[in-house]
Amino acid sequence: MSRPMPGARDHAVVVGGSMAGLAAARVLAEHYARVTVLDRDVLPADARFRKGVPQGLHAHALLARGREALETLFPGLGAELVAAGAIESDLFADSVWFNHGVRLAAAPSGLIGLLVSRPMLEGLVRRRLMERRNVRLLERCEVRGPTFDSRLDCVTGLEIDVGEGRQILAADLVVDASGRFSRSPSWLQELGFEPPSVDEVEVGIGYTTRLYRRRSGDAGGKRVVAVRGGAPRYRFGVALAQEDDRWIVSLGGYFGGNPPADQESYDAFARSLPVTEIADIVANAEPLSPFRGFRFPASVRRRYERLPRFPAGYLVTGDALCSFNPAYGQGMAAAILEAMALRDCLASATGPLAPRFFSAAAKIVDTPWQIAVGGDLEHPLVKGERTLSGRMLSWYIRWLHRAGALDASLGVRFLEVANLLAPPAALLAPAIAMKVLRGNLRRLHHTAGQARGASLLGGLGSVFR
């Protein structure tokens, strides 16, 4: 196939019609005359689950930074989602957060997220994207691999299987948003390119999910209950309000420690968590679905930004670039922010696109990767390098949470980082560190006072017995 003209922007192709692919296609539609999105599924017209997104049956929420970026790409999307039943929520004031053995004190934070099922969110984003005249969708499409020019240094399109058989789809740019099972590393290696190095952290996450009818008094009126801890310590649970007056409840643990799919076991698992709100929902609310399980073996980060050589006309994004432990809920937001980075790279148009994009995407991925891997390495069975700085940061975060049980402003600062609105280093600012110190001194004083009070009451009891 002939070599495309340098910088040509006639046709861009996106492999994968999930959230990463949809966001990337929306950006490409601003810069290319035509954009084609390929997917193996038949994509539903409404908010239905599809096989290509197996995690779509489980708990999802759109973090504050992800919502802001998605609103930039699709103005008015948030209002449209709310009109369709999604729930706007202050991610701190309307929530129960329990981690590191404490329940954070809640207060208004200004961190406004959207509570919405993955099928509803993806369906509406896809509909908005397809309203653009220069975007088309090819369903039931199997990608065989990229095609290259005669010098094997530039991607010129894709070989695909679609309804009418195998064909070549020519493109000036191909973006792989096919997910965690991306075949880009093997495709590139077959053509003589070095595959990216891989950072992998095995977590063996498993969780079991069920939908319940949501009533106004459930969870004390809160809309989010997120818990890490319990007996044993490394269990977790989340209950999120959703459209159509539903709760989605996901309970799980590391290395297969999720509850079996039966009511008795599920109830017992919920009761083992250190807060009662999820157990009350599971025990008393009307079930609306069967139990559904999900497994996630490992967080995987492919280091494309470190490659000395990469073909022109090709990019990788979303889970194909980095797939996080989903228990932290940051995957969609990271993928949308990567699309925003692609937008900036296309607008500047100085130098080869791939190195600039991969460098920008690596900076986006750094924060959620640090949060997820740092949290996972607290589990003794998770293998990975436990550096002195990492251990010190984990120790500091534990003490921040403990102080946050009394000082809601610390919880807000932590959630700003978790929502990708601030880097983890922001938690080390002197003013924050001083609050952490004061808060823990107050806790120690309060605990010592309780101990003295208990001792005094015990003494008085012995006098009057």
C-alpha positions in Angstrom: 0.0 0.0 0.0 1.2 3.5 -0.8 2.7 5.7 1.9 0.2 8.3 3.2 1.2 11.9 2.9 2.9 13.2 6.1 0.4 14.9 8.3 -2.6 13.9 6.2 -5.8 14.1 8.1 -8.4 12.5 5.9 -9.3 9.3 7.7 -8.8 8.1 11.3 -9.9 4.7 12.5 -10.5 3.7 16.2 -10.4 0.1 17.2 -12.9 -0.4 20.0 -16.2 1.3 20.7 -16.0 1.5 24.5 -15.5 4.7 26.5 -11.8 5.1 25.6 -12.6 4.6 21.9 -15.6 6.9 21.9 -13.7 9.7 23.6 -10.8 9.3 21.2 -13.2 9.3 18.2 -14.8 12.5 19.4 -11.4 14.2 19.5 -10.4 12.8 16.1 -13.6 14.1 14.6 -12.4 17.6 15.2 -9.2 17.0 13.2 -10.0 14.4 10.5 -12.4 14.6 7.7 -13.7 11.1 8.4 -13.6 8.9 11.6 -14.5 5.2 11.6 -15.1 3.3 14.9 -14.7 -0.5 14.7 -16.2 -2.9 17.3 -16.7 -6.7 17.4 -20.1 -6.3 19.1 -23.5 -5.2 17.8 -23.8 -2.0 19.8 -27.2 -1.5 21.4 -29.3 1.6 20.7 -30.3 1.8 24.4 -28.8 1.3 27.8 -28.2 -2.4 27.6 -25.3 -4.5 28.7 -23.0 -5.8 25.9 -20.6 -8.7 25.9 -17.6 -6.6 24.9 -17.7 -4.8 28.2 -18.0 -7.6 30.8 -17.4 -5.2 33.7 -20.4 -3.2 32.6 -22.6 -5.3 34.9 -20.7 -4.1 37.9 -20.3 -0.9 39.9 -19.3 2.2 37.9 -19.2 5.9 38.8 -17.8 8.8 36.8 -15.2 10.7 38.9 -15.3 14.5 39.1 -12.3 15.1 36.7 -13.7 12.5 34.2 -17.0 14.2 34.2 -15.5 17.6 33.6 -13.5 16.3 30.7 -16.4 14.4 29.2 -18.6 17.6 29.5 -15.9 19.4 27.5 -16.1 16.9 24.7 -19.9 16.6 24.8 -21.4 19.9 26.1 -24.6 19.3 28.0 -24.0 15.6 28.4 -24.3 15.8 32.2 -27.7 17.5 32.1 -28.8 15.0 29.5 -27.7 12.1 31.7 -29.4 13.6 34.7 -32.6 14.0 32.7 -32.4 10.3 31.8 -32.1 9.3 35.5 -28.4 9.6 36.4 -27.8 11.1 39.8 -25.6 14.1 40.5 -23.8 13.6 43.8 -21.3 15.4 46.0 -18.8 12.5 46.2 -17.9 13.3 49.8 -21.0 14.9 51.5 -23.3 12.2 50.0 -21.1 9.3 50.8 -19.8 6.9 53.4 -16.0 6.4 53.0 -14.3 3.8 55.2 -10.6 3.0 54.8 -7.6 2.4 56.9 -9.8 1.5 59.8 -11.7 4.7 60.0 -14.8 6.4 58.7 -14.0 9.8 57.2 -16.0 12.7 58.5 -18.2 13.9 55.7 -18.7 17.5 54.5 -19.6 19.3 51.3 -16.7 19.1 48.9 -17.7 20.5 45.6 -16.5 17.2 44.0 -19.6 16.5 41.9 -19.7 13.1 40.2 -22.3 11.3 38.2 -23.8 8.0 39.5 -24.9 6.1 36.4 -24.7 2.6 35.1 -22.0 1.9 32.5 -24.5 0.9 29.8 -26.4 4.1 30.2 -23.3 6.3 30.1 -21.7 4.5 27.2 -25.0 4.4 25.3 -25.6 8.1 25.5 -22.0 9.0 24.7 -22.2 6.8 21.7 -25.4 8.4 20.5 -24.0 11.9 20.9 -20.8 10.8 19.0 -22.8 9.3 16.1 -24.7 12.6 15.7 -21.5 14.0 14.1 -21.7 13.6 10.4 -18.1 12.6 9.8 -18.2 9.7 12.2 -19.4 6.2 11.3 -19.6 2.8 13.1 -18.6 -0.6 11.8 -20.1 -3.4 14.0 -19.3 -7.1 13.9 -15.8 -6.2 12.7 -12.8 -8.3 13.5 -9.4 -6.6 13.2 -6.7 -8.8 11.8 -3.9 -6.3 12.2 -2.3 -3.1 10.9 -1.1 -2.7 7.3 2.2 -0.9 6.7 4.0 1.0 4.0 6.8 -0.6 2.0 9.4 0.7 4.5 7.5 -0.8 7.5 7.7 2.4 9.4 4.2 3.8 9.0 0.8 2.3 9.5 -1.4 2.8 6.5 -4.6 1.1 7.7 -6.1 -2.1 9.0 -6.9 -5.6 7.6 -10.4 -6.4 8.8 -13.1 -9.0 8.6 -16.5 -7.5 8.2 -19.9 -8.6 6.7 -18.6 -8.7 3.1 -15.4 -10.6 4.0 -11.8 -9.6 4.5 -10.7 -6.2 3.3 -8.2 -3.4 3.8 -9.4 -0.2 5.5 -7.0 2.6 4.6 -6.3 5.2 7.3 -4.0 8.1 8.0 -4.2 7.3 11.8 -5.2 4.1 13.6 -5.9 4.3 17.4 -6.0 1.1 19.3 -8.6 1.4 22.1 -9.4 -2.3 22.1 -8.9 -2.8 25.9 -6.7 -4.8 28.2 -6.4 -7.7 25.7 -5.0 -5.5 23.0 -2.9 -7.3 20.4 -0.8 -4.2 19.5 2.4 -5.6 21.2 2.3 -8.8 19.2 1.4 -7.0 15.9 4.2 -4.6 16.3 6.7 -7.4 17.3 5.7 -9.4 14.2 6.7 -6.5 12.0 10.1 -6.0 13.7 9.2 -3.4 16.3 10.2 -3.8 19.9 7.2 -4.4 22.1 6.7 -2.1 25.1 8.0 -3.2 28.5 5.2 -4.1 30.9 4.6 -3.2 34.6 2.3 -5.8 36.0 0.9 -6.2 39.6 -1.0 -9.4 40.2 -4.0 -8.7 42.5 -6.4 -11.6 41.8 -9.4 -9.3 42.3 -12.8 -11.0 42.4 -16.2 -9.5 43.1 -19.8 -10.4 43.1 -22.5 -7.9 42.1 -26.3 -7.6 42.5 -28.9 -4.9 41.8 -31.4 -3.9 44.5 -34.4 -1.6 44.8 -33.3 1.7 46.3 -35.5 3.4 49.0 -35.2 6.9 50.3 -34.1 5.9 53.7 -31.4 3.4 52.7 -27.9 4.1 53.9 -29.1 7.0 56.0 -29.8 8.9 52.8 -26.3 8.5 51.4 -25.7 7.7 47.7 -22.3 6.1 47.9 -21.0 3.6 50.4 -17.3 2.6 49.8 -15.5 0.3 52.2 -12.1 -1.2 52.3 -11.4 -3.4 55.2 -13.3 -6.0 57.3 -12.6 -9.5 58.4 -10.3 -10.4 56.8 -8.8 -6.9 56.3 -8.5 -7.0 52.6 -12.2 -7.2 51.6 -14.0 -4.3 50.0 -17.6 -3.4 49.2 -19.3 -0.6 47.4 -23.0 0.4 47.0 -23.8 3.1 44.4 -27.1 4.7 43.7 -28.1 4.4 40.1 -30.9 5.4 37.7 -34.3 3.8 38.0 -34.2 3.8 41.8 -31.5 1.1 42.0 -28.5 0.2 44.1 -25.7 -1.6 42.5 -23.7 -3.5 45.2 -20.3 -5.1 44.5 -18.6 -7.1 47.2 -15.1 -8.5 46.7 -11.6 -9.2 47.8 -8.1 -10.1 46.7 -7.0 -13.4 45.3 -10.5 -14.7 44.8 -11.8 -13.5 48.1 -15.2 -12.5 46.8 -18.5 -13.9 48.2 -20.2 -17.0 46.6 -23.3 -16.2 44.6 -25.9 -17.2 47.1 -27.9 -15.0 49.5 -26.6 -16.5 52.7 -23.0 -16.1 51.8 -23.5 -12.6 50.4 -25.3 -11.5 53.5 -22.5 -12.9 55.7 -19.8 -11.2 53.6 -21.7 -7.8 53.8 -22.0 -8.2 57.6 -18.2 -8.8 57.9 -17.5 -5.2 56.6 -16.8 -2.6 59.2 -19.9 -0.4 58.4 -23.5 -1.6 58.4 -25.0 0.4 55.5 -24.2 -2.2 52.8 -25.3 -5.1 55.0 -28.6 -3.4 55.6 -29.2 -2.9 51.9 -28.3 -6.5 51.1 -30.5 -7.9 53.9 -33.6 -5.7 53.4 -33.8 -4.3 49.9 -35.6 -6.1 47.0 -33.2 -7.9 44.7 -33.5 -6.9 41.0 -31.0 -9.1 39.4 -29.2 -12.4 39.8 -25.7 -12.5 41.3 -22.9 -11.8 38.8 -19.2 -12.4 39.2 -16.1 -10.7 37.8 -12.4 -11.6 37.9 -9.5 -9.2 37.3 -6.1 -10.9 37.6 -3.6 -8.0 37.4 -3.1 -4.3 36.8 -1.0 -4.0 33.6 0.8 -0.9 32.3 2.4 -1.0 28.9 5.3 1.5 28.6 4.9 2.7 25.1 6.5 6.1 26.2 9.8 4.3 26.7 10.1 2.8 23.2 12.9 4.3 21.1 11.1 3.5 17.8 7.4 3.4 17.0 5.5 3.5 13.7 3.9 6.7 12.5 0.2 6.6 12.0 -0.5 4.5 15.1 -1.5 5.1 18.8 -2.7 3.1 21.8 -5.0 4.4 24.5 -7.3 3.4 27.3 -7.0 -0.1 28.9 -4.8 -1.1 25.9 -2.3 1.3 27.4 -2.9 0.8 31.1 -5.5 -1.4 32.8 -6.0 -0.5 36.5 -7.4 -2.5 39.4 -11.1 -1.6 38.9 -11.7 -1.4 42.6 -10.3 2.1 42.5 -12.8 3.3 39.8 -10.4 5.4 37.8 -10.2 3.6 34.5 -12.9 5.6 32.6 -11.7 9.0 33.9 -8.1 8.2 32.9 -9.2 7.1 29.4 -11.2 10.3 28.9 -8.2 12.4 30.0 -6.0 10.6 27.6 -8.4 11.7 24.8 -8.0 15.3 26.0 -4.2 14.8 25.8 -4.6 13.6 22.2 -6.7 16.7 21.5 -3.8 18.9 22.7 -1.2 16.9 20.7 -3.3 17.2 17.5 -3.8 20.9 18.0 -0.1 21.6 18.5 1.1 19.5 15.5 4.8 19.9 16.2 6.8 16.7 15.6 5.8 13.1 15.4 2.5 12.4 17.1 3.1 9.1 18.9 6.0 10.1 21.1 4.2 13.3 22.2 1.0 11.5 22.9 2.6 8.6 24.8 4.6 11.1 26.9 1.4 13.1 27.8 -0.6 9.9 28.5 2.1 8.6 30.8 1.8 11.7 32.9 -1.9 11.1 33.2 -1.5 7.5 34.0 1.1 8.1 36.7 -1.3 9.3 39.4 -4.0 6.6 39.2 -1.3 3.9 38.8 0.5 5.2 41.9 -2.8 5.2 43.9 -3.8 1.7 42.7 -0.5 0.0 43.1 0.3 1.8 46.4 -3.0 0.6 47.8 -2.6 -2.9 46.4 0.9 -3.4 47.8 -0.5 -3.0 51.3 -1.8 -6.6 50.8 1.0 -9.0 51.9 0.3 -11.4 49.0 0.6 -8.8 46.3 4.0 -9.0 44.7 5.9 -5.8 43.8 8.7 -3.5 44.8 8.0 -2.0 48.2 10.3 1.0 48.2 11.0 3.1 51.3 9.3 6.1 49.8 6.3 4.0 48.9 6.1 2.5 52.4 6.4 6.0 53.9 3.6 7.3 51.7 1.3 4.4 52.6 2.1 5.1 56.3 1.3 8.8 55.8 -2.0 8.0 54.0 -3.1 5.8 56.9 -2.4 8.6 59.3 -4.2 11.1 57.1 -7.3 8.9 57.1 -7.2 8.6 60.9 -7.0 12.4 61.2 -9.8 12.6 58.6 -12.1 10.9 61.0 -12.2 14.2 62.9 -11.3 16.7 60.2 -13.4 16.6 57.0 -11.1 18.9 55.1 -8.5 16.1 55.0 -11.0 13.7 53.4 -11.7 16.4 50.8 -8.0 16.7 50.0 -7.7 12.9 49.6 -10.7 12.7 47.3 -9.3 15.5 45.1 -6.3 13.2 44.5 -8.5 10.1 44.1 -10.6 12.0 41.6 -7.5 13.0 39.6 -8.0 16.7 40.4 -4.6 16.9 42.2 -1.4 14.9 42.3 -0.6 12.7 45.3 2.2 15.2 46.3 -0.5 17.7 47.1 -1.2 15.6 50.3 2.3 16.3 51.5 1.8 20.1 51.5 2.9 21.6 54.9 -0.6 22.8 55.8 -2.0 19.3 55.1 0.8 17.6 57.0 0.2 19.9 60.0 -3.5 18.9 60.0 -2.5 15.3 59.9 -0.2 15.7 62.9 -2.8 17.7 64.9 -5.6 15.3 64.0 -3.7 12.3 65.2 -2.6 14.0 68.4 -6.3 14.8 69.0 -7.1 11.1 68.4 -4.4 9.9 70.8 -5.7 12.4 73.4 -9.3 11.3 72.8 -8.3 7.6 73.0 -6.3 8.2 76.2 -9.2 10.0 77.7 -11.5 7.2 76.9 -9.1 4.7 78.5 -8.9 6.9 81.6 -12.6 7.2 81.7 -13.1 3.4 81.4 -10.5 2.9 84.2 -12.3 5.4 86.4 -15.7 3.8 85.8 -14.2 0.4 86.4 -12.9 1.6 89.7 -16.1 3.1 90.8 -17.9 -0.1 89.9 -15.6 -2.1 92.1 -16.4 0.3 95.0 -20.1 -0.1 94.8 -20.2 -3.9 94.1 
